[in-house]
Amino acid sequence: MEIYRNPEKITRFLVSWIKEKFGVAGAKGAVLGISGGIDSAVLAALLAKSLGPNRVIGVIMPCYSMQVDEDYARLLAEAIGIRTMKVDLSSSYDTLKREIENSLPELGGLSAANIKPRLRMTTLYAIAQQHGYLVCGGSNRDEITFGYFTKYGDSGVDLMPIADLLKGEVWAVAKYLGVPREIIDRPPTAALWEGQTDEAEMGLTYEELDRYIATGGATEEAKQKIEAAVKRSAHKRAFAAMAKLPENL
């Protein structure tokens, strides 16, 4: 059973959707973080195709990142012709972490790692507000379903154009749009620490996750792992609960 949709039709639909959303918002352009990964590459290429490259800013935001991430991000920007900015967040990360640790024990693990995408979100919104742009995010359907994103970090955006694309569709659209082959062939990673990969951290392959989302089919082990992650991450996909006072209070 073929679970992936046609990349040309996907692209045509998303280009039209992006144009419509920016028209309704009256936004002058788009800003996004470019990491050298496949998702941000596809997002950037779609935005450039929809709005024109001169209306898209790709922001490179190293935070104790590997140089190869920046190299791939610049390779992408050159290939599709978008403007870039670089904002090094390493010292900001150090300062914030140190200030928190003045009142807490040593901050480590995901608590520390997730500071990075949250600093990136703040950076993107500062740039977007200055230019009258919208912040766009590259989360795909697999990541959103599994909860593989940082709340108020990479999910803190105005638009998510590729949110309904399975990972296999992201790769197919990347090929269709001419994303550099070096980026397509990179193992997907959030780059929160050296050697980290998406599949190793999730404990699943994207192929397994794609098939489960599309058909419900999976091994019992994979099914249990996915369903537990979906339940555990439900709060990430919901707006904050808001108390409503009773009328007779």
Contacts in CASP RR format, 6 or more apart in sequence:
PFRMAT RR
TARGET T0000
AUTHOR 0000-0000-0000
METHOD contacts of the structure
MODEL  1
MEIYRNPEKITRFLVSWIKEKFGVAGAKGAVLGISGGIDSAVLAALLAKS
LGPNRVIGVIMPCYSMQVDEDYARLLAEAIGIRTMKVDLSSSYDTLKREI
ENSLPELGGLSAANIKPRLRMTTLYAIAQQHGYLVCGGSNRDEITFGYFT
KYGDSGVDLMPIADLLKGEVWAVAKYLGVPREIIDRPPTAALWEGQTDEA
EMGLTYEELDRYIATGGATEEAKQKIEAAVKRSAHKRAFAAMAKLPENL
1 215 0 8 1.000
3 166 0 8 1.000
3 210 0 8 1.000
3 211 0 8 1.000
3 214 0 8 1.000
3 215 0 8 1.000
4 166 0 8 1.000
4 168 0 8 1.000
4 169 0 8 1.000
4 172 0 8 1.000
4 210 0 8 1.000
5 169 0 8 1.000
7 169 0 8 1.000
7 172 0 8 1.000
7 173 0 8 1.000
7 175 0 8 1.000
7 176 0 8 1.000
8 176 0 8 1.000
10 165 0 8 1.000
10 169 0 8 1.000
10 172 0 8 1.000
10 173 0 8 1.000
11 46 0 8 1.000
11 49 0 8 1.000
11 173 0 8 1.000
11 176 0 8 1.000
11 177 0 8 1.000
14 46 0 8 1.000
14 50 0 8 1.000
14 161 0 8 1.000
14 162 0 8 1.000
15 46 0 8 1.000
15 49 0 8 1.000
15 50 0 8 1.000
17 161 0 8 1.000
18 46 0 8 1.000
18 47 0 8 1.000
18 50 0 8 1.000
18 51 0 8 1.000
18 159 0 8 1.000
18 161 0 8 1.000
19 50 0 8 1.000
19 51 0 8 1.000
21 134 0 8 1.000
21 159 0 8 1.000
22 29 0 8 1.000
22 30 0 8 1.000
22 50 0 8 1.000
22 51 0 8 1.000
22 134 0 8 1.000
25 134 0 8 1.000
25 158 0 8 1.000
27 132 0 8 1.000
27 133 0 8 1.000
27 134 0 8 1.000
28 55 0 8 1.000
28 131 0 8 1.000
28 132 0 8 1.000
28 133 0 8 1.000
29 51 0 8 1.000
29 55 0 8 1.000
29 56 0 8 1.000
29 57 0 8 1.000
29 131 0 8 1.000
29 132 0 8 1.000
29 133 0 8 1.000
29 134 0 8 1.000
30 47 0 8 1.000
30 51 0 8 1.000
30 55 0 8 1.000
30 56 0 8 1.000
30 57 0 8 1.000
30 133 0 8 1.000
30 134 0 8 1.000
30 135 0 8 1.000
30 136 0 8 1.000
30 159 0 8 1.000
31 56 0 8 1.000
31 57 0 8 1.000
31 58 0 8 1.000
31 59 0 8 1.000
31 124 0 8 1.000
31 127 0 8 1.000
31 128 0 8 1.000
31 131 0 8 1.000
31 133 0 8 1.000
31 134 0 8 1.000
31 135 0 8 1.000
31 136 0 8 1.000
32 40 0 8 1.000
32 43 0 8 1.000
32 44 0 8 1.000
32 47 0 8 1.000
32 56 0 8 1.000
32 57 0 8 1.000
32 58 0 8 1.000
32 59 0 8 1.000
32 124 0 8 1.000
32 135 0 8 1.000
32 136 0 8 1.000
32 137 0 8 1.000
32 138 0 8 1.000
33 40 0 8 1.000
33 58 0 8 1.000
33 59 0 8 1.000
33 60 0 8 1.000
33 61 0 8 1.000
33 120 0 8 1.000
33 124 0 8 1.000
33 137 0 8 1.000
34 40 0 8 1.000
34 41 0 8 1.000
34 44 0 8 1.000
34 58 0 8 1.000
34 59 0 8 1.000
34 60 0 8 1.000
34 73 0 8 1.000
34 76 0 8 1.000
34 77 0 8 1.000
34 84 0 8 1.000
35 69 0 8 1.000
35 72 0 8 1.000
35 73 0 8 1.000
35 191 0 8 1.000
36 69 0 8 1.000
36 70 0 8 1.000
36 72 0 8 1.000
36 73 0 8 1.000
36 75 0 8 1.000
36 76 0 8 1.000
36 183 0 8 1.000
36 186 0 8 1.000
37 69 0 8 1.000
37 72 0 8 1.000
37 73 0 8 1.000
37 183 0 8 1.000
37 186 0 8 1.000
37 188 0 8 1.000
37 189 0 8 1.000
38 170 0 8 1.000
38 171 0 8 1.000
38 174 0 8 1.000
38 179 0 8 1.000
38 183 0 8 1.000
38 184 0 8 1.000
38 186 0 8 1.000
38 188 0 8 1.000
39 138 0 8 1.000
39 139 0 8 1.000
39 140 0 8 1.000
39 143 0 8 1.000
39 162 0 8 1.000
39 170 0 8 1.000
39 188 0 8 1.000
40 73 0 8 1.000
40 76 0 8 1.000
40 137 0 8 1.000
40 138 0 8 1.000
41 76 0 8 1.000
41 174 0 8 1.000
41 179 0 8 1.000
41 180 0 8 1.000
41 183 0 8 1.000
41 184 0 8 1.000
42 138 0 8 1.000
42 162 0 8 1.000
42 170 0 8 1.000
42 173 0 8 1.000
42 174 0 8 1.000
42 177 0 8 1.000
42 179 0 8 1.000
43 136 0 8 1.000
43 137 0 8 1.000
43 138 0 8 1.000
43 161 0 8 1.000
43 162 0 8 1.000
44 56 0 8 1.000
44 58 0 8 1.000
44 76 0 8 1.000
44 77 0 8 1.000
44 80 0 8 1.000
44 82 0 8 1.000
45 76 0 8 1.000
45 80 0 8 1.000
45 174 0 8 1.000
45 177 0 8 1.000
45 178 0 8 1.000
45 179 0 8 1.000
46 161 0 8 1.000
46 162 0 8 1.000
46 173 0 8 1.000
46 177 0 8 1.000
47 55 0 8 1.000
47 56 0 8 1.000
47 82 0 8 1.000
47 136 0 8 1.000
47 161 0 8 1.000
48 56 0 8 1.000
48 80 0 8 1.000
48 81 0 8 1.000
48 82 0 8 1.000
49 177 0 8 1.000
53 80 0 8 1.000
53 81 0 8 1.000
53 82 0 8 1.000
53 83 0 8 1.000
54 83 0 8 1.000
56 82 0 8 1.000
56 83 0 8 1.000
57 82 0 8 1.000
57 83 0 8 1.000
57 84 0 8 1.000
57 85 0 8 1.000
57 127 0 8 1.000
57 131 0 8 1.000
57 133 0 8 1.000
58 73 0 8 1.000
58 77 0 8 1.000
58 82 0 8 1.000
58 83 0 8 1.000
58 84 0 8 1.000
58 85 0 8 1.000
59 84 0 8 1.000
59 85 0 8 1.000
59 86 0 8 1.000
59 87 0 8 1.000
59 120 0 8 1.000
59 123 0 8 1.000
59 124 0 8 1.000
59 127 0 8 1.000
60 70 0 8 1.000
60 73 0 8 1.000
60 74 0 8 1.000
60 84 0 8 1.000
60 85 0 8 1.000
60 86 0 8 1.000
60 87 0 8 1.000
61 86 0 8 1.000
61 87 0 8 1.000
61 88 0 8 1.000
61 89 0 8 1.000
61 119 0 8 1.000
61 120 0 8 1.000
61 123 0 8 1.000
62 69 0 8 1.000
62 70 0 8 1.000
62 86 0 8 1.000
62 88 0 8 1.000
62 89 0 8 1.000
62 90 0 8 1.000
63 88 0 8 1.000
63 89 0 8 1.000
63 90 0 8 1.000
63 92 0 8 1.000
63 93 0 8 1.000
63 116 0 8 1.000
63 119 0 8 1.000
63 120 0 8 1.000
64 90 0 8 1.000
64 93 0 8 1.000
65 191 0 8 1.000
66 191 0 8 1.000
66 194 0 8 1.000
69 191 0 8 1.000
70 86 0 8 1.000
72 180 0 8 1.000
72 182 0 8 1.000
72 183 0 8 1.000
72 186 0 8 1.000
73 84 0 8 1.000
74 84 0 8 1.000
75 180 0 8 1.000
75 182 0 8 1.000
75 183 0 8 1.000
76 179 0 8 1.000
76 180 0 8 1.000
76 183 0 8 1.000
77 83 0 8 1.000
77 84 0 8 1.000
79 178 0 8 1.000
79 179 0 8 1.000
79 180 0 8 1.000
85 127 0 8 1.000
87 123 0 8 1.000
89 116 0 8 1.000
89 119 0 8 1.000
89 120 0 8 1.000
89 123 0 8 1.000
92 119 0 8 1.000
93 115 0 8 1.000
93 116 0 8 1.000
93 119 0 8 1.000
96 115 0 8 1.000
96 119 0 8 1.000
97 107 0 8 1.000
97 112 0 8 1.000
97 115 0 8 1.000
100 107 0 8 1.000
101 107 0 8 1.000
113 192 0 8 1.000
113 193 0 8 1.000
114 150 0 8 1.000
114 153 0 8 1.000
114 192 0 8 1.000
116 192 0 8 1.000
117 150 0 8 1.000
117 153 0 8 1.000
117 154 0 8 1.000
117 190 0 8 1.000
117 192 0 8 1.000
118 150 0 8 1.000
118 152 0 8 1.000
118 153 0 8 1.000
120 153 0 8 1.000
120 154 0 8 1.000
121 135 0 8 1.000
121 152 0 8 1.000
121 153 0 8 1.000
121 154 0 8 1.000
121 156 0 8 1.000
121 157 0 8 1.000
124 135 0 8 1.000
124 157 0 8 1.000
125 135 0 8 1.000
127 133 0 8 1.000
128 134 0 8 1.000
128 135 0 8 1.000
128 158 0 8 1.000
134 158 0 8 1.000
134 159 0 8 1.000
135 156 0 8 1.000
135 157 0 8 1.000
135 158 0 8 1.000
135 159 0 8 1.000
136 157 0 8 1.000
136 158 0 8 1.000
136 159 0 8 1.000
136 160 0 8 1.000
136 161 0 8 1.000
137 154 0 8 1.000
137 156 0 8 1.000
137 157 0 8 1.000
137 159 0 8 1.000
137 160 0 8 1.000
137 161 0 8 1.000
138 154 0 8 1.000
138 157 0 8 1.000
138 160 0 8 1.000
138 161 0 8 1.000
138 162 0 8 1.000
138 163 0 8 1.000
139 149 0 8 1.000
139 154 0 8 1.000
139 155 0 8 1.000
139 160 0 8 1.000
139 162 0 8 1.000
139 163 0 8 1.000
140 162 0 8 1.000
140 163 0 8 1.000
140 165 0 8 1.000
140 166 0 8 1.000
140 167 0 8 1.000
140 170 0 8 1.000
141 163 0 8 1.000
141 164 0 8 1.000
141 165 0 8 1.000
141 166 0 8 1.000
141 167 0 8 1.000
141 213 0 8 1.000
142 148 0 8 1.000
142 166 0 8 1.000
142 167 0 8 1.000
142 206 0 8 1.000
142 209 0 8 1.000
142 210 0 8 1.000
142 213 0 8 1.000
143 149 0 8 1.000
143 198 0 8 1.000
144 160 0 8 1.000
144 163 0 8 1.000
144 237 0 8 1.000
145 209 0 8 1.000
145 213 0 8 1.000
145 226 0 8 1.000
145 230 0 8 1.000
146 202 0 8 1.000
146 204 0 8 1.000
146 209 0 8 1.000
146 226 0 8 1.000
146 229 0 8 1.000
146 230 0 8 1.000
146 233 0 8 1.000
147 229 0 8 1.000
147 230 0 8 1.000
147 232 0 8 1.000
147 233 0 8 1.000
147 236 0 8 1.000
147 237 0 8 1.000
148 190 0 8 1.000
148 198 0 8 1.000
148 201 0 8 1.000
148 202 0 8 1.000
148 229 0 8 1.000
149 155 0 8 1.000
149 236 0 8 1.000
151 235 0 8 1.000
151 236 0 8 1.000
155 236 0 8 1.000
162 170 0 8 1.000
162 173 0 8 1.000
165 173 0 8 1.000
166 210 0 8 1.000
166 213 0 8 1.000
166 214 0 8 1.000
167 188 0 8 1.000
167 206 0 8 1.000
167 209 0 8 1.000
167 210 0 8 1.000
168 206 0 8 1.000
168 207 0 8 1.000
168 210 0 8 1.000
171 184 0 8 1.000
174 183 0 8 1.000
174 184 0 8 1.000
175 184 0 8 1.000
187 197 0 8 1.000
187 198 0 8 1.000
187 199 0 8 1.000
188 197 0 8 1.000
188 198 0 8 1.000
188 199 0 8 1.000
188 206 0 8 1.000
189 195 0 8 1.000
189 196 0 8 1.000
189 197 0 8 1.000
189 198 0 8 1.000
190 196 0 8 1.000
190 198 0 8 1.000
190 201 0 8 1.000
198 206 0 8 1.000
199 205 0 8 1.000
199 206 0 8 1.000
202 209 0 8 1.000
202 225 0 8 1.000
202 229 0 8 1.000
203 225 0 8 1.000
204 222 0 8 1.000
204 225 0 8 1.000
204 226 0 8 1.000
208 218 0 8 1.000
208 219 0 8 1.000
208 222 0 8 1.000
209 226 0 8 1.000
211 217 0 8 1.000
211 218 0 8 1.000
212 218 0 8 1.000
212 222 0 8 1.000
212 223 0 8 1.000
212 226 0 8 1.000
216 223 0 8 1.000
217 223 0 8 1.000
218 226 0 8 1.000
END
